[in-house]
Amino acid sequence: MTCILLTGSSRGIGAAAKTALEARGAKVVGQATRSSTIDTVPADFTEPGAPQELWLAALARSGGAIDVLVNNAGLFDPNPIERSDIEWLDAWEDTMRINLTAAAQLSRFAVKHWQERGVPGRIVHVASRAGHRGDSPAHWHYAASKGGMLAMHKTIARQYASEGILSFAITPGFTDTSMAGDYLESRGGAGLLADIPLGRVAEPEEIAKLITFCALDAPPSMTGATLDANGASYVR
């Protein structure tokens, strides 16, 4: 049985991915900032030690072997430049730690785990369209964190492919989650939809299909690939 550590599993894309992966027979250990469910580990990624505690807890729940890491946890809070210096910096640091630093820590643990055991492994990074094209004036930090995730993904793919350690990235545009819904509303809703040729935002289940494909089915030659899912609002 494939064992998968999935961060941000309690809602939106993460919850849909958990359902899809379990439907394929995978054992999924989830993560959420707060959780009372037996299959989800509570871990607050604003705390520097949380990723390591999560990794060790996931190993214990999986019998000592994790096959796939899905870095999905994310924070998308606005951070206007008009804030005070300390408020702006605090928000920047929280977003970087949750969106990028925690993913880097977990990726490092995963790569070392597979190297020590001499087995292949996969990492799936849920980044964002913002990592390619940027975001709103209040979301410098979000775009920077996702751009950093994409650079990290490419580095992992190039460095460890010869060891059977594969890396894939997914870059959704707006997705129909509470997080994106609030943003769409705040930015005018219909006006933003006009920028999406498909005429609608993605459904979480659509992104979950891509996560499942990368985690379980993507051929090894695809390592290093980034899969866009943004309704043609950004094409490369």
C-alpha positions as CSV (number, residue, x, y, z in Angstrom):
1,M,0.0,0.0,0.0
2,T,1.3,3.4,-0.9
3,C,1.6,5.7,2.1
4,I,1.2,9.4,1.4
5,L,1.8,12.4,3.7
6,L,-0.6,15.2,2.5
7,T,-0.4,18.7,4.1
8,G,-3.4,21.0,4.2
9,S,-5.8,18.0,4.0
10,S,-8.7,19.4,6.0
11,R,-10.5,21.5,3.3
12,G,-10.5,22.6,-0.3
13,I,-8.0,21.0,-2.6
14,G,-6.4,19.0,0.2
15,A,-9.7,17.4,1.3
16,A,-10.6,16.5,-2.3
17,A,-7.1,15.1,-2.8
18,K,-7.4,13.0,0.3
19,T,-10.7,11.5,-0.9
20,A,-9.3,10.8,-4.4
21,L,-6.1,9.2,-3.1
22,E,-7.9,7.0,-0.6
23,A,-10.3,5.9,-3.3
24,R,-7.2,4.6,-5.1
25,G,-6.2,2.5,-2.1
26,A,-3.5,4.8,-0.7
27,K,-3.0,5.3,3.0
28,V,-3.1,9.1,3.6
29,V,-1.7,10.8,6.7
30,G,-3.1,14.3,6.7
31,Q,-2.0,17.5,8.3
32,A,-4.0,20.5,9.5
33,T,-3.3,23.4,11.8
34,R,-5.9,22.1,14.2
35,S,-7.4,18.6,14.0
36,S,-9.2,16.1,16.2
37,T,-9.5,13.3,13.6
38,I,-7.4,10.2,14.0
39,D,-6.0,10.3,10.4
40,T,-4.9,13.9,10.6
41,V,-1.9,15.3,12.5
42,P,-2.3,18.8,14.0
43,A,0.8,20.9,13.0
44,D,1.0,24.7,13.0
45,F,3.6,25.5,10.3
46,T,4.2,29.0,11.8
47,E,6.2,27.1,14.4
48,P,9.7,26.2,13.2
49,G,9.6,22.7,14.8
50,A,6.2,21.7,13.5
51,P,7.3,20.1,10.1
52,Q,9.8,17.8,11.9
53,E,7.2,16.8,14.5
54,L,4.7,16.1,11.6
55,W,7.2,14.0,9.7
56,L,8.0,11.9,12.8
57,A,4.3,11.5,13.6
58,A,3.6,10.5,9.9
59,L,6.4,7.9,10.0
60,A,5.0,6.4,13.2
61,R,1.5,6.2,11.7
62,S,2.8,4.7,8.4
63,G,4.9,1.9,9.9
64,G,8.2,3.7,9.2
65,A,7.8,4.3,5.5
66,I,6.4,7.2,3.5
67,D,6.3,6.8,-0.3
68,V,4.9,10.2,-1.4
69,L,4.9,13.7,0.0
70,V,2.2,16.2,-1.2
71,N,3.1,19.8,-0.2
72,N,-0.4,21.3,-0.3
73,A,-0.7,23.5,2.8
74,G,-1.0,27.2,2.0
75,L,-1.8,30.6,3.4
76,F,-3.4,33.3,1.2
77,D,-4.0,36.3,3.4
78,P,-3.7,39.8,2.0
79,N,-0.8,42.0,3.1
80,P,-1.2,45.6,1.9
81,I,1.9,47.7,1.6
82,E,0.2,50.4,3.6
83,R,0.5,48.3,6.8
84,S,3.1,49.2,9.4
85,D,6.6,47.8,8.8
86,I,6.3,45.2,11.5
87,E,2.8,44.1,10.5
88,W,3.9,43.7,6.9
89,L,7.0,41.8,7.8
90,D,5.1,39.5,10.2
91,A,2.6,38.6,7.5
92,W,5.4,38.0,5.0
93,E,7.2,35.7,7.4
94,D,4.1,33.7,8.3
95,T,3.2,33.2,4.6
96,M,6.8,32.2,3.7
97,R,7.0,29.7,6.6
98,I,3.7,28.0,5.8
99,N,3.9,28.1,2.0
100,L,7.6,27.5,1.4
101,T,9.8,26.8,4.4
102,A,7.6,24.0,5.8
103,A,7.4,22.5,2.3
104,A,11.2,22.7,2.1
105,Q,11.7,21.1,5.5
106,L,9.4,18.2,4.6
107,S,10.9,17.8,1.2
108,R,14.3,17.5,2.8
109,F,13.1,14.9,5.3
110,A,11.5,13.0,2.5
111,V,14.6,13.0,0.3
112,K,16.8,11.9,3.1
113,H,14.3,9.2,4.1
114,W,14.3,7.7,0.6
115,Q,18.1,7.9,0.3
116,E,18.7,6.2,3.6
117,R,16.3,3.4,2.6
118,G,17.6,3.2,-1.0
119,V,14.1,3.4,-2.4
120,P,12.3,5.7,-4.9
121,G,9.9,8.4,-3.8
122,R,7.7,11.2,-5.1
123,I,7.0,14.8,-4.1
124,V,4.0,16.7,-5.4
125,H,4.1,20.5,-4.9
126,V,0.8,22.4,-5.1
127,A,2.1,25.8,-6.1
128,S,0.1,28.4,-7.9
129,R,-0.4,30.4,-11.1
130,A,0.9,33.3,-9.1
131,G,4.3,31.7,-9.0
132,H,4.5,32.3,-12.8
133,R,2.6,35.6,-13.4
134,G,2.5,37.2,-10.0
135,D,-0.5,38.3,-8.0
136,S,-2.3,41.4,-6.6
137,P,-0.5,44.3,-4.9
138,A,-1.5,42.8,-1.5
139,H,-0.1,39.4,-2.3
140,W,3.6,39.9,-3.0
141,H,4.4,37.4,-0.3
142,Y,2.0,34.7,-1.7
143,A,3.5,35.0,-5.3
144,A,7.0,35.0,-4.0
145,S,6.4,31.9,-1.9
146,K,4.9,30.0,-4.8
147,G,7.7,31.1,-7.1
148,G,10.1,29.8,-4.6
149,M,8.3,26.5,-4.4
150,L,8.6,26.1,-8.2
151,A,12.3,26.8,-8.1
152,M,12.7,24.3,-5.3
153,H,10.7,21.7,-7.2
154,K,12.9,22.0,-10.3
155,T,16.1,21.7,-8.2
156,I,14.9,18.5,-6.5
157,A,13.9,17.0,-9.9
158,R,17.2,17.7,-11.5
159,Q,19.3,16.6,-8.5
160,Y,17.7,13.4,-7.4
161,A,16.1,11.8,-10.5
162,S,19.0,9.4,-10.8
163,E,18.1,8.0,-7.4
164,G,14.4,7.5,-8.4
165,I,13.3,10.5,-6.4
166,L,10.8,12.4,-8.5
167,S,9.3,15.8,-8.2
168,F,6.1,17.2,-9.8
169,A,4.4,20.6,-9.5
170,I,0.9,21.7,-10.1
171,T,0.0,25.4,-10.6
172,P,-3.7,26.0,-10.1
173,G,-5.3,29.4,-10.9
174,F,-8.4,30.3,-8.9
175,T,-10.1,27.3,-7.4
176,D,-13.5,27.1,-5.9
177,T,-12.5,27.0,-2.2
178,S,-13.5,29.3,0.6
179,M,-10.0,31.0,0.4
180,A,-10.3,31.8,-3.3
181,G,-14.0,32.7,-3.0
182,D,-13.3,35.4,-0.5
183,Y,-10.6,36.8,-2.8
184,L,-12.8,36.8,-5.8
185,E,-15.5,38.6,-4.0
186,S,-13.1,41.2,-2.7
187,R,-11.6,41.8,-6.2
188,G,-14.9,42.1,-8.0
189,G,-15.8,38.5,-8.8
190,A,-17.1,38.8,-12.3
191,G,-14.3,41.1,-13.4
192,L,-11.7,38.5,-12.5
193,L,-13.7,35.7,-14.2
194,A,-13.5,37.7,-17.4
195,D,-9.7,37.0,-17.3
196,I,-10.3,33.2,-17.4
197,P,-11.1,32.1,-21.0
198,L,-12.7,28.9,-19.6
199,G,-15.3,31.2,-17.9
200,R,-15.1,29.6,-14.5
201,V,-12.6,28.8,-11.7
202,A,-11.4,25.2,-11.2
203,E,-13.1,22.7,-8.9
204,P,-11.1,21.2,-6.1
205,E,-11.8,17.8,-7.6
206,E,-10.0,18.8,-10.8
207,I,-6.8,19.7,-8.9
208,A,-7.2,16.5,-6.9
209,K,-7.1,14.5,-10.1
210,L,-3.8,16.1,-11.0
211,I,-2.4,15.4,-7.5
212,T,-3.5,11.8,-7.7
213,F,-1.9,11.4,-11.2
214,C,1.4,12.9,-10.1
215,A,1.5,10.9,-6.8
216,L,0.6,7.5,-8.3
217,D,0.6,7.4,-12.1
218,A,2.9,9.9,-13.8
219,P,5.7,8.3,-15.6
220,P,9.2,8.9,-14.2
221,S,10.2,10.8,-17.4
222,M,7.7,13.5,-16.3
223,T,9.8,14.5,-13.3
224,G,10.5,18.2,-13.2
225,A,7.2,19.0,-15.0
226,T,4.8,21.7,-13.9
227,L,1.1,21.1,-14.7
228,D,-1.0,24.3,-15.2
229,A,-4.7,24.3,-14.3
230,N,-5.9,27.8,-14.7
231,G,-8.6,27.8,-17.4
232,A,-6.0,29.3,-19.9
233,S,-5.8,32.5,-17.8
234,Y,-2.0,32.0,-17.9
235,V,-0.4,30.0,-20.7
236,R,3.3,29.4,-21.2
